[in-house]
Amino acid sequence: MTVVLERSAVARSDAATLVIRAAEGDQGAWSQLVDHYARLVWAVTRSFRLSDSDAADVSQMVWLRLLEHINRVDPERVGAWLVVTTRRECLRVLAFRKRVLLTYEATAFDDVAGDQPEPDAELLAGERADDVRRALESLPDRWQQLLGMLMADPPAPYAEISATIGIPIGSIGPIRGRCLEKLRLLLAS
């Protein structure tokens, strides 16, 4: 039993050495690292029952992520990092696949009910937007500015919001919650 544990520790330290050398730009170490963990990454992707092409895409993405983060990965824990990253990439692929709807006929959805908006939907949406605008305008100026920065596309980072509005970063979330609750109350009345 102790021989097995010693071999495991030696294998881990060898992998850690490969990670360190690969981070320093050693191509040979990178190739050895990929060879050492390729079966592990492939096994995790296959456990998600992805197609061969999706599994290959995930595998490539995992190695790219490792390359991007190799200076931040704990060399002693690279195997665990690869497993977690592989799982996350598999879940991302599965989530994307759920959103894709394939059809072979160009006219498959022409007769689907509900494609067209209701005749007064645009009018109702405009009225709702006016209600929201009025409710926003009734909030304090700092709250309006905070919500505006959070609803921008893309949303402003908390550090920028903190510097602009002059509130601590840790207060942004709670203030946002109070703003939204006040808006809900205003819109409900």
N, C-alpha and C positions, 0 to 999 in steps of 0.2 A: 504494500500500500504506500509506503513512504517513497518507494522508487517512482511510482506513478505521480505522486505529488511533486517530487523533485523534477521529473521530466516536464510536468506542466509549468512549473516555475521557470525552468530553463527556456521552454518554448515562449513563455510570456516575455522574458527578458530579451530573448532574441528578437521578438517582434518589436519590443520597445526600442531596441537598437536600430532596427530597420526604419522605424518611424522617425527617429532622430536624424538618421542619415538621409532619409528621403526629404525631410524638412530642410536639410542643408543643400539639397539639390542633387543628390546622388541618384542618378537614373537606375543604376543597378539595384540599389536598395528599394527603390519604388517598385521595380519589376518583381523583386522577391516578395515584397509586401503584398502586392496584388496576387501573386501566385499562392502565397501562404493563406490568404483569406478569401480567395475567389469562391471556393466551394461553400464556405459559410454564408457569404452573401447570396449565392445562388440558391442554397437550401432555404433561406428565409424567404426569398421571392417565390419559390415554388410552393411554400407552405400557404401562400395566399392564393394559390391556384390561378395565377395570372397566365395569360397566353405566353408563348415563347417570346414573341416580339415585345410584349409589355415587360416581361421579366428581364429581357436584355436591356431595355430602356432604363428600367429601375437600376439594374446593375451599373450601367454607365453613369447614371446620375449619382449613385452612391460614391463611386470612385471620384467623380468630379467634386462632390461635396467634401470628401476627405482631402483632396488636393487643395481646395479653397481654405479649409480649416486646419490643415496639418500642423500649423504652429500653435494652435489652441487646444488640440486634442492631447489628453494625457496619454503619453506613450505606453504606459502600463495597462491602460484600459481601452486600447484601440479596438479590440475585438468587440467589447460591449458597445462602444460607440458605433461601430459598423452595423451591429444588429439593430440598435435603436433607429439609426438613420435609414436602414433598409426597410424596416417596418413602416416608418413614416412615409417614405417614398411610395411604398406599396399602397398604403391607405390613400395617399394623394391620387394615385393612378385609378384606384377603384372609385373614389369619389368623382373623378372626372368622367369615368366611363358611365356612371349613373346619370350624368347630365346629358350625355350624347344620345340622340335618338336617330337611328338609321332608318332610312326608307329607300325603297328602290323606285318608287313611282313619284314623279315630279308633282303630280296632282293629288297625292294622297291626302292632303289636308285642306283641299279647296272647299269641300262640302262640310267641314267640321263646324258644328254650331259653336258660337261663342268667339269666333275669330274676329268678328266686328264688334267694336265698342257699342254700348247702348247709345241711342240717339242723344240722351241728355247727360251722358257720362262726362263729356268735356265741360259742360256747364257746371255740373256738380264738382268736378275737380277744381275748376277756377274758383268757385265759391269757397271750397275747403282751403285752397291756397290763400285766399284773402283772410279767412278766419285765422289761419296759422300766422300770417304776417302781422295781423292786428295783435294777436296774443304775444308774439315776439316783441313787438314795439312797446308793449306795456311792461316788459321786464326791465330791471335796472340796466344801465348802459354796459356795465362790465359783464353782466350775464349775456347780453346780446352779443357782445364782442367775443366772449368765450364760445358760445354756441356757433357763431359764424366761423370761427377758426376750426372748431371741431367738425363742422359739417362741410368744410371746403373739400375739394377733390384735387389732390389727396389731402387728408386732414393734417393740420400743422402738428409738428412734434410737441410734446408736453413742455420741453425745455424752451421752445420758441414762445409758446403760449404764456409760460411763466414769466419770461423776460418782457414780453409785450404788455401783458395785463398787470403784472406786478403781484402775482399770487404764487405761493409755494407750489411746487410740482405735486406734492402730496395732497394738496387741497383741490386740485383740478377735478378729479373723479367725484368727490363728494359734492362739490358745487354744481357740477354737471347734473348729478342726480337730483339735486334740489331744483335746478332750472327746469328739468324735464317734468318733474312732478308738478311744479307750478304751471307749466304749459298745459299739462293734462287737465288740471283743475280749471284753467281758463277756458280750454276748448270744450270741456264738459258742460260748462254753465251757459 
